[in-house]
Amino acid sequence: MKRVLAFLLIVVVSLGVIVWTSPSIVNSIRLGLDLKGGFEILYQASPLEPGGKITSEALKQTARSLDKRINATGTSEPEITIEGSDRIRVKIADVKNEEEVRKKLKEPSVLTFRSSDGCKEATDYCKVELQGTDFVEGGASVVFNELHQPIVAIKLKDAGKFSEITKRLASLAQEDRNRLAIFMDEHMISDPRVSYEIPGGEATITGQRTNEEANELRDTINLGSLPLKLTEKYSQSVAATLGKLSLDQTVKAGLIGTALILLFMLIVYRLPGVIASFSLILFTWLLLIVFWLSEITLTLPGIAAFILGLGMAVDANIITYERIKEELRSGKSISSSMKAGSKNSFRTIMDANITTIIAGVVMYVLGESQVKGFALILMMTVVVSIFTNVFLSRIFLHMLVKARVLTKPGYFGVKESEIRAL
């Protein structure tokens, strides 16, 4: 009787906790752009200069710079991944102002400081003196002079290099070639004059008429230049309403499928089906907690992996219960049938799960983008399924058998006429 009460207490308390916590957990899970709306862009990277190389560090630095550019628009939590040796994929879900973000990403991405030293004309600015990567990260700021006019203060990594550049340009004042123009690609933002050598790696840029102009120049320098040139190869946009429709339809289909599975288990396997149904509910809840804690972005392929994992969890119970029913039909007692059926089914279930994990690892290593997400969630479902639908469900089954609740073969869906005499 104590085992029965313990089982009922576990079920009631667990279901209460699940019902209480599930809404907040579901609302906390990050959704991908195909479920929440947003856009995705695949960039092809190439060296800035002919003959240059694309290194892994350059790709990482470019990805970080893209992340800064996106966050500067007020959009948070972009998903930026490096694919292969020369591609970067940007995914941004739940974008409030898509055009603004797209504009920021499409803006000229190479920040350079140029001079006309050695150029044909004083306004040619053909010589690149500095690039965005030469500046201290976040080192540009807006200050005000004694007349309360905005000035942009900058810091450079190499003080000696900056000192040499400013000294050389200051000496060209008579030729009117002492300007250090600031460009974003081929768009000139400002062309301040250099009147004297600036040691120490710190300088100020004057000429901004308003605070807005000064702030824009500060942000441009702080965002820096991309170490690589990016060419847009692919893009897609999903409207928020379409993403919501996909999510609603997917959730609806999942609930209907789950309800049919639970009904099937109850009809075919009777009382053990109740244990299997509870294990499946527990499996779903624990998996949602894993998604929440690991901050995984859930997409449609991820939901597909979730549903596939649910099917495998059901399959683990079916294999176990069918083996137990076979033992019961051979004339063994319920206790012996349960032990033999559990033992014989365990290796089959584990082989299937291990094979699935191996396949998931291969997909994760060799796949890209959504394939990686599918593989990762699939492996998570397998691990959680082993815990809930292999170990926990067997513990509950043992509890009821030892409590003498499962005393008849009919409780397992086995008819008396099917039992063979020993």
C-alpha positions in Angstrom: 0.0 0.0 0.0 2.9 2.3 0.8 4.3 1.8 -2.7 1.0 2.7 -4.3 0.6 5.9 -2.2 4.2 6.8 -3.0 3.5 6.3 -6.7 0.3 8.4 -6.6 2.1 11.1 -4.6 4.9 11.3 -7.2 2.4 11.5 -10.0 0.1 14.1 -8.4 3.0 16.4 -7.2 4.8 16.0 -10.6 1.7 16.9 -12.6 1.1 19.9 -10.3 4.6 21.2 -10.8 4.4 20.6 -14.5 1.1 22.5 -14.8 2.3 25.3 -12.6 5.7 25.9 -14.3 5.0 25.0 -17.9 3.5 28.3 -19.1 6.5 30.4 -17.8 9.0 27.9 -19.2 7.4 27.8 -22.7 7.2 31.6 -22.8 10.9 31.8 -21.9 12.1 29.6 -24.7 13.8 31.5 -27.5 12.1 31.0 -30.9 13.8 31.1 -34.3 12.8 33.5 -37.0 10.7 30.8 -38.8 8.5 30.8 -35.7 8.7 34.3 -34.5 9.4 36.3 -37.7 12.6 38.0 -38.7 15.2 37.6 -41.4 18.3 35.6 -42.3 21.3 36.5 -44.4 24.2 34.3 -45.6 27.3 36.3 -46.4 30.3 35.2 -48.5 33.6 36.5 -47.1 36.5 37.6 -49.2 39.8 39.3 -48.4 39.9 43.1 -48.4 43.0 43.2 -50.5 44.0 41.0 -53.5 46.0 38.1 -52.5 44.9 38.2 -48.9 43.8 35.2 -46.9 40.7 34.4 -44.9 41.7 33.2 -41.5 39.5 31.8 -38.8 40.4 34.7 -36.5 39.3 37.1 -39.3 36.0 35.4 -39.6 35.5 35.5 -35.8 36.4 39.2 -35.7 34.0 39.9 -38.6 31.2 38.0 -36.8 31.8 40.0 -33.6 31.7 43.3 -35.6 28.4 42.2 -37.2 27.1 41.5 -33.7 28.0 45.0 -32.6 26.4 46.6 -35.6 23.1 44.7 -35.0 23.1 45.5 -31.3 23.7 49.2 -32.1 20.3 49.3 -33.7 18.6 48.1 -30.5 18.1 44.6 -31.7 19.4 42.0 -29.2 20.3 38.3 -29.3 21.2 37.9 -33.0 22.3 34.4 -34.0 25.6 34.7 -35.9 27.3 31.5 -37.0 30.4 30.8 -39.0 29.9 28.2 -41.7 32.7 26.5 -43.5 35.9 28.5 -44.2 34.4 31.7 -45.7 30.7 32.1 -44.8 28.8 33.9 -42.0 25.1 33.4 -41.4 23.1 36.0 -39.6 19.7 35.3 -38.1 17.6 37.9 -36.3 14.3 36.9 -34.9 11.5 39.2 -33.6 12.9 42.3 -35.4 10.9 45.4 -34.6 12.5 47.5 -37.4 13.8 45.2 -40.1 14.6 47.9 -42.5 16.8 49.7 -40.0 18.7 46.5 -39.2 19.1 45.6 -42.9 20.3 49.1 -43.7 22.9 48.9 -40.9 24.2 45.6 -42.2 24.2 46.8 -45.8 26.0 50.0 -45.0 29.6 50.2 -46.2 31.5 48.0 -43.9 35.1 49.0 -44.3 36.2 52.0 -42.2 39.3 53.7 -43.4 41.2 56.9 -42.7 42.8 58.2 -45.9 45.1 61.0 -47.1 46.0 62.6 -50.4 49.7 62.1 -49.8 51.1 60.9 -53.2 47.7 61.3 -55.0 47.2 63.3 -58.2 44.8 65.7 -56.6 44.5 67.0 -53.0 41.0 65.7 -52.8 41.7 62.2 -54.2 42.4 60.6 -50.8 43.8 57.5 -52.5 46.2 56.5 -49.7 44.8 54.4 -46.8 46.5 55.5 -43.7 44.4 53.7 -41.0 41.7 51.0 -40.9 39.0 50.5 -38.3 41.0 47.7 -36.7 43.7 50.2 -35.8 41.5 51.9 -33.2 40.9 50.8 -29.6 37.7 48.9 -29.3 35.0 51.3 -28.0 37.7 54.0 -27.7 35.8 56.8 -29.6 33.7 59.1 -27.4 32.0 62.5 -27.7 33.4 65.3 -25.6 32.8 69.1 -25.7 35.2 72.0 -26.0 35.1 75.3 -24.0 32.4 76.6 -26.4 30.3 73.5 -25.7 30.8 72.2 -29.3 30.8 68.4 -29.8 34.2 66.8 -30.5 34.9 63.2 -31.2 37.9 61.9 -29.2 39.6 58.7 -30.5 42.2 56.3 -29.2 44.5 54.2 -31.4 46.3 51.0 -30.6 49.7 52.0 -32.1 50.7 55.5 -30.9 53.9 55.4 -32.9 52.1 54.8 -36.2 49.6 57.6 -35.5 52.4 59.9 -34.6 54.3 59.2 -37.9 51.1 59.7 -39.9 50.1 63.0 -38.3 53.7 64.4 -38.5 53.9 63.6 -42.2 50.5 65.1 -43.0 51.1 68.2 -40.9 54.2 68.9 -43.1 52.0 68.9 -46.2 49.8 71.9 -45.0 51.2 74.3 -47.6 50.2 71.8 -50.4 46.7 71.6 -48.8 47.3 67.8 -48.4 47.1 67.7 -44.6 43.6 66.3 -44.3 42.9 62.8 -42.9 39.6 61.9 -44.4 37.3 59.3 -42.8 35.6 56.9 -45.2 33.1 54.1 -44.9 34.0 52.2 -48.1 33.8 55.0 -50.7 31.5 57.3 -48.7 33.4 60.1 -47.0 32.1 61.0 -43.6 34.5 63.7 -42.5 37.9 65.2 -43.6 39.5 67.0 -40.7 42.8 68.8 -41.0 46.0 67.7 -39.3 47.8 70.8 -38.1 50.6 69.2 -36.0 52.1 65.9 -34.9 49.9 64.0 -32.4 51.9 61.7 -30.1 50.4 59.4 -27.5 47.8 57.7 -29.8 44.9 60.0 -28.7 43.3 62.7 -30.9 40.2 64.7 -31.4 38.1 65.2 -34.5 36.4 68.6 -34.9 33.9 69.9 -37.4 30.7 68.2 -36.2 28.0 70.8 -36.1 25.5 68.9 -34.0 25.5 66.2 -31.3 23.8 63.8 -33.7 26.7 64.1 -36.2 29.2 63.6 -33.5 27.4 60.6 -32.1 27.1 59.1 -35.6 30.8 59.5 -36.2 31.6 58.1 -32.7 29.4 55.0 -33.4 31.0 54.5 -36.9 34.5 54.4 -35.4 33.5 52.2 -32.5 31.8 49.7 -34.7 35.1 49.5 -36.6 35.7 48.0 -39.9 35.0 44.4 -40.9 38.3 42.5 -41.4 36.8 40.9 -44.4 34.6 42.0 -47.3 31.1 40.5 -47.2 28.9 39.7 -50.1 25.3 38.8 -49.6 24.7 35.3 -51.2 21.3 34.4 -49.8 18.5 36.0 -47.7 15.0 35.3 -46.5 12.5 37.2 -44.5 9.6 35.8 -42.5 6.8 38.1 -41.4 5.9 38.0 -37.7 2.3 36.9 -38.6 3.6 34.0 -40.8 5.9 32.9 -38.0 3.1 33.0 -35.5 0.9 31.0 -37.9 3.6 28.4 -38.3 4.1 28.1 -34.5 0.3 27.8 -33.8 -0.1 25.1 -36.5 2.9 23.2 -35.2 1.8 23.3 -31.6 -1.7 22.2 -32.6 -0.4 19.3 -34.6 1.9 18.3 -31.8 -0.9 18.4 -29.2 -3.1 16.3 -31.4 -0.4 13.8 -32.1 0.6 13.5 -28.4 -3.1 13.0 -27.4 -3.4 10.2 -30.0 -0.2 8.5 -28.7 -1.4 8.7 -25.1 -4.7 7.2 -26.1 -3.0 4.4 -28.0 -0.8 3.5 -25.0 -3.8 3.4 -22.6 -5.9 1.2 -24.9 -3.2 -1.3 -25.9 -1.2 -1.5 -22.7 -3.8 -0.7 -20.0 -2.2 0.1 -16.7 1.4 0.1 -17.9 0.1 2.5 -20.5 -0.7 4.9 -17.7 2.9 4.8 -16.6 4.1 5.3 -20.2 1.8 8.3 -20.6 3.1 9.9 -17.4 6.7 9.3 -18.5 5.9 11.0 -21.8 4.5 14.0 -20.1 7.5 14.1 -17.8 9.8 13.7 -20.8 8.2 16.7 -22.6 8.5 18.9 -19.5 12.1 18.0 -18.8 13.0 18.6 -22.4 11.4 22.1 -22.3 13.5 22.8 -19.1 16.7 21.8 -21.0 15.8 24.1 -23.9 15.2 26.9 -21.5 18.4 26.4 -19.4 20.6 25.9 -22.4 19.1 29.0 -24.1 18.6 27.1 -27.4 16.8 28.9 -30.2 13.9 26.6 -31.2 13.1 26.4 -34.9 10.8 24.3 -37.0 13.5 21.7 -37.7 14.1 21.7 -33.9 10.4 21.0 -33.3 10.6 18.2 -35.8 13.5 16.7 -33.8 11.4 17.1 -30.7 8.5 15.2 -32.1 10.8 12.5 -33.5 12.3 12.2 -30.0 8.8 11.8 -28.6 8.2 9.0 -31.0 11.4 7.3 -29.9 10.4 7.7 -26.3 7.1 6.0 -27.0 9.0 3.3 -28.9 11.1 2.5 -25.8 8.0 1.8 -23.8 6.4 -0.3 -26.5 9.5 -2.5 -26.9 9.6 -3.1 -23.2 5.9 -3.8 -22.8 5.8 -6.1 -25.8 8.7 -8.1 -24.4 6.8 -8.4 -21.1 3.7 -9.5 -22.9 5.6 -12.2 -24.8 6.9 -13.5 -21.5 3.4 -13.5 -20.0 2.1 -15.4 -23.0 4.8 -18.1 -22.4 3.3 -18.8 -19.0 5.6 -17.0 -16.7 4.5 -15.1 -13.7 4.1 -11.3 -13.8 7.2 -10.7 -11.7 9.3 -13.0 -13.8 7.9 -11.7 -17.1 8.6 -8.1 -16.0 12.2 -8.9 -15.1 12.9 -10.9 -18.3 11.1 -8.5 -20.5 12.9 -5.5 -19.1 16.3 -7.2 -19.4 15.7 -8.4 -23.0 14.4 -5.1 -24.2 17.1 -2.9 -22.6 19.9 -3.8 -25.0 17.6 -3.2 -28.0 16.5 0.2 -26.8 20.0 1.3 -25.9 21.4 0.1 -29.3 18.7 2.2 -31.1 19.4 5.3 -28.9 23.2 5.1 -29.3 22.9 4.7 -33.0 20.7 7.8 -33.1 23.2 9.8 -31.0 26.0 8.8 -33.4 23.9 9.9 -36.4 23.2 13.2 -34.5 26.9 13.8 -33.9 27.7 13.2 -37.5 24.9 15.7 -38.6 26.1 18.3 -36.1 29.7 18.1 -37.2 29.1 18.0 -40.9 25.9 19.9 -41.1 25.2 23.6 -41.2 22.7 26.1 -39.7 19.3 24.4 -39.2 20.8 20.9 -39.6 23.0 21.5 -36.6 20.0 22.6 -34.6 18.0 19.6 -35.6 20.9 17.3 -34.6 21.5 19.0 -31.3 17.8 18.8 -30.2 17.6 15.2 -31.4 20.5 14.2 -29.2 18.9 16.0 -26.3 15.7 14.2 -26.7 17.5 10.8 -26.7 19.3 11.6 -23.5 16.1 12.8 -21.7 14.1 9.8 -23.2 16.6 7.3 -21.7 16.1 8.9 -18.3 12.3 9.2 -18.3 11.1 6.4 -20.6 13.7 3.7 -19.8 14.8 4.2 -16.2 12.0 6.1 -14.5 9.2 4.2 -16.2 10.7 0.9 -15.2 11.1 2.1 -11.6 7.4 3.0 -11.5 6.5 -0.4 -13.1 8.5 -2.2 -10.4 6.8 -0.2 -7.7 3.3 -1.3 -8.8 4.3 -4.9 -9.4 5.8 -5.1 -5.9 2.8 -3.4 -4.5 0.7 -6.2 -6.1 -1.3 -3.7 -8.1 -0.4 -5.4 -11.4 -1.6 -8.9 -10.5 -3.3 -10.1 -13.7 -2.0 -10.5 -17.2 -5.1 -8.5 -18.4 -3.6 -5.4 -16.9 -0.9 -5.7 -19.5 -3.4 -6.3 -22.3 -2.8 -10.1 -22.4 -5.8 -12.3 -22.6 -6.0 -15.6 -20.6 -6.6 -17.5 -23.9 -3.2 -16.2 -25.2 -1.2 -17.7 -22.3 0.4 -21.0 -23.2 0.6 -23.8 -20.6 4.1 -24.6 -19.4 
